[in-house]
Amino acid sequence: MSLRKGNPNPAAVPTGRRQFASDNYAGICPEAWAVLAAANNGHEQAYGNDPWTAEATGMIRDLFETRCEVFFVFNGTAANSLALASLCQSYHSILCHELAHVDTDECGAPEFFSNGTKLLTVAGDNGKVTPAAVERMVSRRTDIHYPKPRAVSLTQSTEVGTVYTPDELKAVWSVTKSLGLHLHMDGARFANAVASLGVSPKEITWQAGIDVLCFGGTKNGVGVGEAVVFFDLKLAEEFDYRCKQAGQLASKMRFLSAPWVGMLRDGAWLKRAAHANAMAARLEAGLRSLPGINVLFPRQANAVFATLPAGVPEALWQRGWLFYTFIGAGGCRLMCAWDTTEADVDAFLADVAALLSTKI
């Protein structure tokens, strides 16, 4: 039985246990919570005309060291779908990896909000789009009967937990630029990629040709809200109208933006991501030390993908552990979050080891 949105045995789940199914399971980190509470004081202007939204926007511009336009929306589906819609007309197409979240897990939202722009998927090792794959797809057909390629979407970190290096991004950019394509980045776990690479945010965004980034907050410790960051200012024109039409213009915007102030003020966004990555590294090392387990992809951020012997995943579910087996390219996806502890990792590994011992 594969775990999808529910647990095969809900009664077995210990209340409050930190899990490995998703970093979405984690609560709000203290830094975000403190500023959210501070924003909940008295009256402020609505629809983004509040000091918290102004401060968060300025901090994001400082973080990327450039002039950019910033919009706060409720979730990643809206961020990606509206951003991609702003790059294309309905007769265009968007190239993405065959495992890309925008294709496999958005319930058709990019197509819906773009009035029909088609997603074209390409293969690539370790969840990455390559320059050669982009060139092949664009040159495949150029007649008027085919949806004209207009944009490329990359995920950073990828759906299988790997990261694009600055050089890899620049190589894709070189091709997209020569072909007249826009470049979008799904950065649901952008913070984890920055922490993994040890680079400045600008090095893997606008300096590598990214036109628009969907900067993830929810998976990094914010309760609700993602930031859509346009580095190509022209593409941001009238994006506020897209947000309003799509039901993504928060009336009490300060409750979306204030947590970002807490995350960015003293570098919590990076510290929390680095911790999640470190917990995933500990988990990976522990799994590699056990017999019969195969780690499927390089562990470069906060996700570990592994195949476990038959019966072990089901037995772990029965012991109250939650994780997915249908995301990515197979195996068990084990996600670490900002609040994952060494004790959590060690307890999971101990149960895995105990189950394996009964099979030897």
The 8 nearest C-alpha neighbors of each residue, nearest first, counted from 0:
[[1, 2, 313, 7, 312, 324, 3, 310],
 [2, 0, 324, 3, 325, 323, 7, 313],
 [1, 3, 323, 6, 5, 324, 4, 0],
 [4, 2, 5, 1, 323, 325, 6, 324],
 [3, 5, 2, 6, 323, 1, 7, 20],
 [6, 4, 3, 2, 7, 9, 8, 321],
 [5, 7, 9, 8, 2, 321, 4, 316],
 [8, 6, 9, 5, 2, 316, 0, 317],
 [7, 9, 6, 10, 11, 317, 316, 12],
 [10, 8, 6, 11, 12, 7, 5, 319],
 [9, 11, 8, 12, 13, 319, 6, 7],
 [12, 10, 319, 9, 8, 317, 13, 318],
 [11, 13, 319, 9, 10, 14, 320, 8],
 [14, 12, 16, 319, 11, 15, 10, 320],
 [15, 13, 16, 12, 17, 11, 319, 10],
 [14, 16, 13, 17, 12, 18, 25, 24],
 [17, 15, 14, 13, 18, 12, 320, 343],
 [18, 16, 15, 339, 343, 19, 25, 24],
 [17, 19, 321, 20, 16, 320, 24, 322],
 [20, 18, 334, 333, 322, 21, 335, 321],
 [322, 21, 19, 321, 323, 18, 334, 333],
 [22, 20, 23, 334, 24, 19, 335, 322],
 [21, 23, 336, 24, 218, 25, 334, 335],
 [24, 22, 21, 218, 25, 217, 26, 336],
 [23, 25, 22, 21, 26, 18, 20, 17],
 [26, 24, 23, 22, 336, 27, 338, 220],
 [25, 27, 28, 24, 220, 222, 221, 23],
 [28, 26, 220, 222, 221, 32, 31, 29],
 [27, 29, 220, 31, 30, 32, 26, 221],
 [30, 28, 32, 31, 33, 27, 220, 261],
 [29, 31, 261, 33, 32, 28, 262, 34],
 [30, 32, 258, 261, 29, 33, 34, 28],
 [31, 33, 29, 35, 30, 34, 27, 36],
 [34, 32, 36, 30, 35, 31, 29, 37],
 [33, 35, 37, 36, 261, 31, 32, 258],
 [34, 36, 32, 38, 258, 257, 37, 33],
 [37, 35, 39, 33, 34, 38, 32, 40],
 [36, 38, 34, 39, 35, 40, 33, 257],
 [39, 37, 35, 36, 40, 34, 257, 253],
 [40, 38, 36, 37, 35, 41, 254, 42],
 [41, 39, 38, 37, 42, 36, 43, 35],
 [40, 42, 39, 43, 38, 37, 44, 36],
 [41, 43, 40, 44, 39, 45, 38, 49],
 [44, 42, 49, 45, 41, 48, 50, 253],
 [43, 45, 49, 48, 42, 46, 47, 251],
 [44, 46, 250, 251, 47, 48, 43, 252],
 [47, 45, 250, 252, 48, 249, 251, 248],
 [48, 46, 252, 49, 45, 52, 253, 44],
 [47, 49, 44, 45, 46, 50, 52, 53],
 [48, 50, 44, 47, 51, 52, 43, 253],
 [51, 49, 53, 52, 54, 48, 253, 43],
 [52, 50, 54, 257, 53, 49, 253, 55],
 [51, 53, 256, 55, 54, 50, 49, 47],
 [52, 54, 50, 56, 51, 55, 57, 49],
 [55, 53, 51, 57, 56, 52, 50, 58],
 [54, 56, 58, 260, 52, 57, 53, 259],
 [57, 55, 59, 53, 54, 58, 52, 69],
 [58, 56, 60, 54, 55, 59, 61, 53],
 [57, 59, 61, 55, 60, 56, 62, 54],
 [58, 60, 62, 56, 61, 57, 55, 63],
 [61, 59, 57, 63, 58, 62, 65, 64],
 [60, 62, 64, 58, 59, 63, 57, 65],
 [61, 63, 59, 60, 64, 58, 200, 201],
 [64, 62, 201, 60, 61, 65, 200, 59],
 [65, 63, 61, 62, 60, 201, 66, 59],
 [66, 64, 63, 60, 67, 61, 230, 62],
 [65, 67, 60, 68, 64, 230, 63, 232],
 [68, 66, 230, 229, 60, 65, 69, 228],
 [67, 69, 229, 228, 232, 235, 230, 70],
 [68, 70, 228, 227, 56, 67, 226, 229],
 [69, 71, 227, 226, 72, 228, 68, 239],
 [70, 72, 226, 225, 227, 224, 255, 69],
 [73, 71, 247, 225, 224, 74, 78, 226],
 [72, 74, 224, 223, 225, 247, 71, 77],
 [75, 73, 224, 76, 77, 225, 72, 78],
 [74, 76, 78, 77, 79, 225, 187, 215],
 [77, 75, 79, 78, 74, 80, 105, 108],
 [76, 78, 80, 75, 79, 74, 81, 72],
 [77, 79, 75, 76, 81, 80, 213, 82],
 [80, 78, 82, 76, 77, 81, 75, 83],
 [79, 81, 109, 77, 83, 82, 78, 108],
 [80, 82, 84, 83, 78, 79, 77, 85],
 [81, 83, 79, 85, 84, 80, 78, 86],
 [84, 82, 80, 86, 85, 81, 79, 109],
 [85, 83, 113, 81, 86, 82, 87, 112],
 [84, 86, 82, 83, 87, 81, 234, 238],
 [87, 85, 83, 84, 181, 234, 150, 82],
 [88, 86, 84, 85, 91, 149, 89, 83],
 [87, 89, 91, 90, 116, 113, 86, 84],
 [88, 90, 116, 115, 114, 91, 113, 87],
 [91, 89, 88, 146, 116, 147, 92, 115],
 [92, 90, 147, 146, 116, 88, 89, 148],
 [91, 93, 148, 117, 116, 146, 147, 118],
 [92, 94, 150, 118, 151, 148, 119, 149],
 [95, 93, 151, 119, 120, 118, 152, 150],
 [94, 96, 120, 152, 151, 121, 99, 119],
 [95, 97, 121, 99, 120, 98, 128, 122],
 [96, 98, 120, 121, 99, 122, 95, 102],
 [99, 97, 96, 327, 100, 103, 126, 158],
 [100, 98, 96, 101, 102, 97, 95, 103],
 [99, 101, 104, 103, 102, 98, 105, 158],
 [102, 100, 99, 105, 103, 104, 109, 79],
 [103, 101, 100, 99, 104, 105, 118, 107],
 [102, 104, 100, 101, 99, 105, 98, 106],
 [103, 105, 100, 106, 102, 101, 107, 99],
 [104, 106, 107, 101, 108, 76, 103, 102],
 [107, 105, 108, 104, 103, 102, 109, 101],
 [106, 108, 105, 110, 109, 111, 102, 104],
 [107, 109, 111, 110, 105, 106, 80, 112],
 [110, 108, 80, 111, 112, 107, 113, 83],
 [109, 111, 115, 116, 113, 108, 107, 112],
 [110, 112, 108, 114, 109, 113, 115, 107],
 [111, 113, 109, 114, 110, 108, 84, 80],
 [114, 112, 84, 110, 115, 111, 116, 89],
 [115, 113, 111, 89, 112, 110, 116, 88],
 [114, 116, 110, 89, 113, 111, 117, 90],
 [115, 117, 89, 110, 91, 92, 113, 90],
 [118, 116, 92, 115, 93, 110, 119, 91],
 [117, 119, 93, 92, 94, 120, 116, 102],
 [120, 118, 94, 93, 95, 117, 92, 121],
 [119, 121, 97, 95, 96, 94, 118, 122],
 [122, 120, 96, 97, 95, 132, 123, 119],
 [123, 121, 97, 96, 120, 128, 124, 132],
 [122, 124, 127, 128, 126, 129, 125, 121],
 [123, 125, 126, 127, 122, 128, 129, 296],
 [126, 124, 127, 296, 123, 161, 159, 297],
 [125, 127, 124, 157, 123, 159, 158, 98],
 [128, 126, 123, 125, 124, 129, 96, 157],
 [127, 129, 123, 96, 132, 95, 153, 130],
 [128, 130, 132, 131, 127, 171, 123, 133],
 [131, 129, 171, 133, 132, 174, 134, 170],
 [130, 132, 134, 129, 133, 135, 174, 128],
 [133, 131, 135, 129, 130, 134, 136, 121],
 [134, 132, 130, 136, 131, 135, 137, 129],
 [133, 135, 131, 137, 132, 136, 138, 130],
 [136, 134, 132, 138, 133, 137, 139, 131],
 [135, 137, 139, 133, 134, 138, 132, 121],
 [136, 138, 134, 139, 135, 133, 148, 140],
 [139, 137, 135, 140, 136, 134, 141, 133],
 [138, 140, 136, 137, 135, 141, 134, 142],
 [141, 139, 138, 142, 137, 145, 136, 147],
 [140, 142, 138, 143, 145, 139, 147, 137],
 [143, 141, 144, 140, 145, 147, 146, 139],
 [142, 144, 145, 141, 146, 147, 140, 90],
 [145, 143, 142, 146, 141, 147, 140, 90],
 [144, 146, 143, 142, 147, 140, 141, 90],
 [147, 145, 91, 92, 90, 148, 144, 117],
 [146, 148, 91, 92, 145, 149, 90, 141],
 [149, 147, 92, 91, 93, 150, 137, 146],
 [148, 150, 180, 92, 91, 93, 147, 87],
 [151, 149, 181, 180, 93, 182, 148, 94],
 [150, 152, 94, 182, 93, 95, 183, 181],
 [151, 153, 183, 95, 184, 182, 94, 150],
 [154, 152, 184, 185, 183, 95, 155, 151],
 [153, 155, 185, 157, 184, 156, 186, 152],
 [156, 154, 157, 186, 189, 162, 185, 192],
 [155, 157, 162, 192, 188, 154, 161, 160],
 [158, 156, 154, 155, 160, 161, 159, 126],
 [157, 159, 160, 327, 126, 99, 98, 156],
 [160, 158, 157, 327, 161, 126, 125, 296],
 [159, 161, 302, 157, 300, 158, 156, 299],
 [160, 162, 299, 157, 156, 159, 300, 297],
 [163, 161, 156, 192, 155, 157, 164, 299],
 [162, 164, 167, 168, 165, 155, 161, 156],
 [163, 165, 167, 166, 168, 162, 196, 203],
 [166, 164, 168, 203, 167, 169, 202, 207],
 [165, 167, 169, 164, 168, 170, 163, 207],
 [168, 166, 170, 164, 169, 165, 163, 171],
 [167, 169, 165, 171, 170, 166, 207, 172],
 [168, 170, 172, 207, 166, 171, 167, 173],
 [169, 171, 167, 173, 168, 172, 166, 130],
 [170, 172, 130, 168, 174, 169, 173, 175],
 [173, 171, 169, 175, 174, 170, 208, 176],
 [174, 172, 170, 176, 171, 175, 169, 177],
 [173, 175, 177, 171, 172, 176, 130, 178],
 [176, 174, 180, 172, 178, 177, 173, 179],
 [175, 177, 179, 173, 178, 174, 172, 180],
 [178, 176, 174, 175, 179, 173, 180, 172],
 [179, 177, 175, 176, 180, 174, 137, 134],
 [178, 180, 176, 177, 175, 181, 149, 150],
 [181, 179, 150, 175, 149, 178, 176, 182],
 [180, 182, 150, 151, 149, 210, 183, 175],
 [183, 181, 151, 209, 210, 150, 152, 180],
 [184, 182, 152, 211, 210, 209, 212, 151],
 [185, 183, 212, 153, 154, 152, 186, 213],
 [184, 186, 154, 213, 187, 153, 155, 212],
 [187, 185, 189, 214, 213, 155, 188, 215],
 [186, 188, 215, 189, 185, 214, 213, 218],
 [189, 187, 186, 191, 190, 156, 215, 155],
 [188, 190, 186, 192, 191, 155, 187, 156],
 [191, 189, 193, 192, 188, 272, 269, 194],
 [192, 190, 272, 194, 188, 189, 193, 300],
 [191, 193, 195, 189, 156, 190, 194, 162],
 [194, 192, 190, 196, 195, 191, 197, 198],
 [193, 195, 191, 273, 197, 192, 196, 269],
 [196, 194, 192, 193, 197, 300, 191, 299],
 [197, 195, 193, 198, 194, 192, 164, 162],
 [196, 198, 194, 195, 193, 199, 192, 200],
 [199, 197, 196, 193, 200, 202, 194, 203],
 [198, 200, 201, 202, 193, 197, 203, 63],
 [201, 199, 202, 63, 203, 198, 204, 193],
 [200, 202, 63, 204, 199, 203, 206, 205],
 [203, 201, 206, 200, 199, 204, 207, 165],
 [204, 202, 165, 207, 201, 200, 206, 205],
 [203, 205, 209, 201, 207, 206, 202, 208],
 [206, 204, 209, 208, 207, 201, 230, 210],
 [205, 207, 202, 208, 204, 201, 203, 209],
 [208, 206, 169, 205, 204, 203, 168, 209],
 [207, 209, 205, 172, 206, 210, 204, 169],
 [210, 208, 205, 204, 182, 211, 207, 183],
 [211, 209, 231, 230, 182, 183, 229, 208],
 [212, 210, 229, 183, 228, 209, 230, 184],
 [213, 211, 184, 228, 214, 227, 183, 185],
 [212, 214, 227, 186, 185, 226, 78, 215],
 [215, 213, 186, 226, 212, 225, 187, 227],
 [216, 214, 187, 225, 186, 188, 217, 213],
 [215, 217, 219, 221, 225, 218, 224, 220],
 [216, 218, 221, 219, 222, 223, 220, 215],
 [219, 217, 22, 23, 216, 220, 215, 188],
 [218, 220, 216, 217, 221, 272, 337, 268],
 [219, 221, 28, 27, 217, 218, 216, 222],
 [222, 220, 217, 216, 27, 223, 31, 219],
 [221, 223, 27, 217, 220, 26, 224, 216],
 [224, 222, 217, 221, 73, 255, 74, 225],
 [223, 225, 73, 255, 74, 72, 216, 217],
 [224, 226, 215, 216, 72, 74, 71, 214],
 [225, 227, 71, 214, 70, 213, 228, 72],
 [228, 226, 213, 70, 69, 212, 78, 214],
 [229, 227, 69, 212, 211, 68, 226, 213],
 [228, 230, 211, 68, 231, 67, 232, 235],
 [229, 231, 67, 210, 232, 211, 205, 228],
 [230, 232, 210, 229, 233, 234, 211, 235],
 [233, 231, 235, 234, 230, 229, 68, 67],
 [232, 234, 235, 231, 236, 229, 230, 237],
 [233, 235, 232, 236, 231, 85, 86, 229],
 [236, 234, 232, 238, 233, 229, 237, 68],
 [235, 237, 238, 234, 233, 232, 239, 85],
 [238, 236, 239, 240, 235, 241, 234, 85],
 [239, 237, 241, 235, 240, 236, 242, 85],
 [238, 240, 242, 237, 241, 243, 70, 248],
 [239, 241, 243, 238, 237, 242, 244, 245],
 [242, 240, 238, 244, 239, 243, 245, 237],
 [243, 241, 247, 239, 245, 240, 248, 244],
 [242, 244, 248, 240, 246, 245, 241, 247],
 [245, 243, 241, 242, 246, 240, 247, 248],
 [246, 244, 242, 243, 247, 241, 248, 112],
 [245, 247, 243, 244, 248, 242, 249, 241],
 [246, 248, 242, 72, 245, 243, 249, 73],
 [249, 247, 243, 242, 246, 250, 72, 46],
 [250, 248, 252, 251, 46, 247, 72, 47],
 [249, 251, 46, 45, 252, 248, 47, 253],
 [252, 250, 45, 249, 253, 46, 254, 47],
 [253, 251, 249, 47, 254, 255, 250, 46],
 [252, 254, 256, 255, 257, 251, 51, 52],
 [253, 255, 252, 257, 256, 251, 35, 38],
 [256, 254, 253, 252, 224, 257, 223, 258],
 [255, 257, 253, 52, 259, 258, 254, 55],
 [256, 258, 260, 51, 259, 253, 35, 254],
 [259, 257, 31, 261, 260, 35, 256, 34],
 [260, 258, 262, 261, 257, 256, 55, 263],
 [261, 259, 55, 257, 263, 258, 262, 264],
 [260, 262, 31, 30, 258, 259, 34, 264],
 [263, 261, 267, 259, 268, 260, 31, 264],
 [262, 264, 266, 260, 261, 265, 268, 259],
 [263, 265, 261, 260, 266, 262, 267, 58],
 [266, 264, 267, 263, 262, 261, 268, 30],
 [267, 265, 263, 268, 269, 264, 270, 262],
 [266, 268, 262, 270, 269, 265, 271, 263],
 [269, 267, 262, 266, 271, 270, 263, 272],
 [270, 268, 272, 267, 271, 266, 190, 273],
 [269, 271, 267, 273, 272, 268, 274, 266],
 [272, 270, 337, 274, 273, 269, 268, 267],
 [271, 273, 191, 269, 275, 274, 270, 190],
 [274, 272, 276, 270, 194, 275, 271, 269],
 [273, 275, 277, 271, 276, 272, 337, 270],
 [276, 274, 336, 337, 272, 278, 335, 277],
 [275, 277, 301, 273, 300, 279, 274, 278],
 [276, 278, 280, 274, 279, 275, 273, 281],
 [277, 279, 281, 275, 280, 276, 282, 335],
 [280, 278, 282, 301, 276, 281, 277, 335],
 [279, 281, 277, 283, 278, 282, 284, 276],
 [282, 280, 278, 284, 279, 283, 285, 277],
 [283, 281, 279, 285, 280, 284, 344, 286],
 [282, 284, 280, 286, 285, 281, 279, 287],
 [285, 283, 281, 287, 282, 286, 280, 288],
 [284, 286, 282, 288, 283, 287, 281, 348],
 [285, 287, 283, 288, 289, 284, 282, 292],
 [288, 286, 284, 289, 285, 283, 292, 294],
 [287, 289, 285, 286, 284, 290, 292, 283],
 [288, 290, 286, 287, 292, 291, 352, 285],
 [291, 289, 292, 288, 355, 287, 286, 352],
 [290, 292, 308, 289, 293, 307, 355, 306],
 [293, 291, 307, 290, 306, 289, 294, 286],
 [292, 294, 306, 305, 295, 291, 307, 287],
 [295, 293, 305, 304, 296, 306, 292, 287],
 [294, 296, 305, 304, 293, 297, 306, 330],
 [297, 295, 294, 298, 304, 125, 159, 160],
 [296, 298, 299, 161, 295, 160, 125, 294],
 [299, 297, 303, 300, 296, 160, 161, 302],
 [298, 300, 161, 297, 160, 162, 195, 301],
 [301, 299, 276, 160, 191, 302, 195, 298],
 [300, 302, 276, 279, 335, 275, 334, 160],
 [303, 301, 334, 160, 333, 300, 279, 335],
 [302, 304, 333, 298, 332, 283, 305, 279],
 [305, 303, 332, 295, 331, 294, 330, 333],
 [306, 304, 294, 330, 331, 295, 293, 307],
 [307, 305, 330, 293, 292, 331, 294, 308],
 [306, 308, 292, 311, 305, 309, 312, 291],
 [309, 307, 311, 291, 310, 306, 292, 312],
 [310, 308, 311, 307, 312, 313, 306, 314],
 [309, 311, 313, 312, 314, 308, 307, 315],
 [310, 312, 314, 313, 309, 308, 315, 307],
 [313, 311, 315, 314, 310, 316, 307, 309],
 [314, 312, 316, 315, 310, 311, 317, 0],
 [313, 315, 317, 311, 316, 312, 310, 318],
 [316, 314, 318, 312, 317, 313, 320, 311],
 [317, 315, 320, 319, 313, 318, 314, 321],
 [316, 318, 314, 315, 319, 11, 8, 313],
 [319, 317, 315, 316, 320, 11, 314, 12],
 [318, 320, 12, 11, 316, 317, 13, 321],
 [319, 321, 316, 315, 318, 18, 322, 12],
 [322, 320, 20, 18, 316, 19, 319, 6],
 [20, 323, 321, 19, 333, 332, 320, 2],
 [324, 322, 2, 332, 20, 325, 331, 3],
 [323, 325, 331, 330, 1, 326, 332, 2],
 [324, 326, 323, 329, 327, 1, 3, 330],
 [327, 325, 324, 323, 328, 329, 332, 158],
 [326, 328, 159, 329, 158, 98, 325, 332],
 [329, 327, 326, 330, 98, 159, 325, 304],
 [330, 328, 327, 325, 324, 326, 331, 306],
 [329, 331, 306, 305, 324, 304, 332, 328],
 [330, 332, 324, 305, 304, 323, 306, 333],
 [331, 333, 304, 323, 303, 324, 322, 334],
 [332, 334, 19, 303, 302, 20, 322, 304],
 [335, 333, 302, 19, 21, 20, 301, 22],
 [334, 336, 275, 301, 279, 339, 19, 22],
 [337, 335, 22, 275, 339, 338, 25, 334],
 [336, 338, 275, 271, 339, 274, 272, 219],
 [339, 337, 336, 340, 25, 275, 28, 271],
 [340, 338, 336, 337, 335, 343, 17, 275],
 [341, 339, 343, 342, 338, 344, 278, 17],
 [340, 342, 344, 343, 345, 278, 339, 281],
 [341, 343, 345, 340, 344, 346, 339, 347],
 [344, 342, 340, 346, 341, 345, 347, 339],
 [343, 345, 341, 347, 342, 346, 282, 348],
 [344, 346, 348, 342, 347, 343, 349, 341],
 [347, 345, 349, 343, 348, 344, 342, 350],
 [346, 348, 350, 344, 349, 345, 343, 351],
 [347, 349, 351, 345, 350, 346, 352, 344],
 [350, 348, 346, 352, 347, 351, 345, 353],
 [351, 349, 353, 347, 352, 348, 354, 346],
 [350, 352, 348, 354, 349, 353, 355, 347],
 [353, 351, 355, 349, 350, 354, 348, 356],
 [354, 352, 350, 356, 355, 351, 349, 357],
 [355, 353, 351, 356, 357, 352, 350, 311],
 [354, 356, 352, 358, 357, 353, 351, 359],
 [357, 355, 353, 358, 359, 354, 352, 351],
 [356, 358, 355, 354, 359, 353, 352, 311],
 [357, 359, 355, 356, 354, 308, 311, 353],
 [358, 356, 357, 355, 290, 354, 291, 353]]
